[in-house]
Amino acid sequence: MTTVTAKAPKAIAAETRLLAAMAYGEASTADDADEIYALASVLKRQRDARGYATMAAFAAGEPSFSFVVGDGNKRYQKFKKASDADVRADAGMNTAIAAAENALANGPDKSNGAWFWDGADIKSNYKKHFKVRQGIRFTDAAHNIYDINESSKLVIKYKITKKKVNGKVQEHKEELYRYDHVYESTAAYGGTIFWQQAPDYLKFTRAKEYK
């Protein structure tokens, strides 16, 4: 009689594990699959755009992008301390692994091209929130999961030329462009709103879409 020995599950790769831990840490406690998948895609896209070859290098080089790595986030710490078996046995963490694998393989992007995200702090810290102060727009009412107001910050760029007419200097002011918000929503799941920068802002300021 031949005894068949079950194969041990394949070890989770370090790159996958770190990306999964970051996405899991950033996600709400709802363990919403779409939310975790979207976060993983944004993190991987940011890693690539900023020129890092690995998530470890990205986390070390951009500590202010995903605070969960260094701020004592309980979900991130839970994931980091968990064994592979524990990760596989936990629905939320196992979803994060699948989300990380999807992002690393450039699979479907639930964030719809987002570069940034916000959680509940955009409501609790609304008046002082950086994105709110720069101007936010919801491209779909369903994205406004915290029931907050859109905001505006009008910026107008002028070209001023001067010339002498009859010995007097005359000034001509010509408007080159204007925009009134920087961030536009792309999706929202669980407790997270996803954003990208507005096309007019990027066009006129020539800003980098990932910063």
MOWO-V96025 format. One record per helix or strand of 3 or more residues. SS is the DSSP state (A for helix, B for strand). FROM is the first residue (numbers start at 1). LEN is the number of residues. Records with the same first field share a line. If there is no record, write none. Layout:
SS->FROM-LEN  FROM-LEN
This chain:
A->14-13  33-17  55-7  67-3  74-8  84-6  91-14  121-4  126-3  130-5  141-3  199-7
B->116-3  155-11  168-12  183-7  192-6
